[in-house]
Amino acid sequence: MALTLKDLARIADVAESTVSRALNNKAGVSEEKRKEILKLADKYNYSPNRLAKGLAEQKTKIIALLLPDLENDSSLKVINTVEEELEKQDYQMLICNTKNDLNKTENYLKMLSEDQIDGIIVLGETPTTGRLIQLGLDKGGKIVLIDKLLEEVVLTSHLIDHNKSGVIAAEKLFKKKVKIAPVIMIGEENDYIEQERLKGFIEKCNEHDIKPEILTGIKTREEGYKSFFELVNKIDIPAGIFITSNIAAIGLIESIKTGGWLLPEDFEVIGCGEDIISKISNPRLTIIKEPIIEMAKNAVLNLINGIQSESISGEVRIYEPELVESDSTK
């Protein structure tokens, strides 16, 4: 069992308040007694309860990171980046995996409303309720959003221009002499991010007077594999495909090769997001890179500033995606 402040006071034969003053280098304790207490703390590896200390001071130095899930590479990148940046500021991180469950989100947000944590960073598709809006009104400086926007309340937000992701993908597919059949495969049809990618892709296709083929609900490897057989009878070859899930892109590529077609001669494929999947696919996947690490770093800085100043900047910063070409396109 860890040594408590009360235990340390008993060993030193002093009041708990004396131990506290000695450990925090405050007046009211002699230098000789301070050294004695510090020596005992070192001997018994005493470590103060950070949460209890923080609650007493109304500051915990703990930040909660709310995630939709832990099953995608973007979440892992954000976790690593946020943790590194918080450590530089002497803050600790609490990982809150909501598993896309509103009740879990509610419970995590309650921690901020009860001052058990200093602030929160909310990532992307994390489900949110009216509690976040209310917290935004009460504690807006202690909340920062990554790839998420709430229209009901002013919060500091870092957003990717997902519309441009669709535009860039379509531009890449049209930069050739041979006319291609453009295809876009997205995940949830009603998801805001997917809709923005779709709009950008369609807009660019319209400039070429071509109507793209659209497939929705393509998120897993199996769905990516099956989608090709649904697609191949609908389009002409060669074709260019923008698929927003890299794991689904692996299944798509497998089915293309199984059918005897060639990449990128018959089908060019563009994925979305830089992750390990895009690097190990065969052929290696051309992607739309999203600056998630830069966003996470800036989100931490905004949040620390908001906590310390007790004010909200309300900045909405837009980040540009970029094309990273590889072997799955010409």
Secondary structure by P-SEA (a helix, b strand, c coil): ccccaaaaaaaacccaaaaaaaaaccccccaaaaaaaaaaaaaaccccaaaaaaaaaccccbbbbbbcccccaaaaaaaaaaaaaaaaacbbbbbbcccccaaaaaaaaaaaaaccccbbbbcccccccaaaaaaaaaccccbbbccccccccccbbbbcaaaaaaaaaaaaaaccccccbbbbbbcccccaaaaaaaaaaaaaaaaacbbbbbbcccccaaaaaaaaaaccccccccbbbbbccaaaaaaaaaaaaaacccccccbbbbbcccccccccccccccccccaaaaaaaaaaaaaaaaaaacccccbbbbbbbbbbbccccc
